[in-house]
Amino acid sequence: MGGLLDSIPGLVIVTVALLLPIAVWVMVDFFNGIPREIDEMAMLDGCGPFQTFVRAILPNSLPGLTVAAMFCAVFGWNDFFFAFRLTFTEVQTLPQAVVALNSSIPPWWTLSAPRSSA
């Protein structure tokens, strides 16, 4: 397990471990909502199990995939704590870069304010 701290593979493992249960939880409900008759009709039309999934089930589950992707994007963005604690100098996520940018630039709104003549 050495070498995972402050590296992209280490951060990917933690992020996937945190987001995979959310995606599975959302997708199970969508896959259960697809009627079983669609599977049976695809099999009757000569599709194998993989073709049935790709041609019949996957197009019907696109709304679920979209919702799962949006949930994962939002929760991945909000996992600032894990990225902040597991990375130091080599790897940075976008939320960390935004915070670093915000702390490294001067506050232009106060610098551009007119000076008082007092």
Secondary structure, DSSP 8 states (H G I E B T S, - for coil): -TT-TTSHHHHHHHHHHHHHHHHHHHHHHHHHHS-HHHHHHHHHTT--HHHHIIIIIHHHTHHHHHHHHHHHHHHHHHTHHHHHHH-SSS---HHHHHHHHHHHS--HHHHTS-----
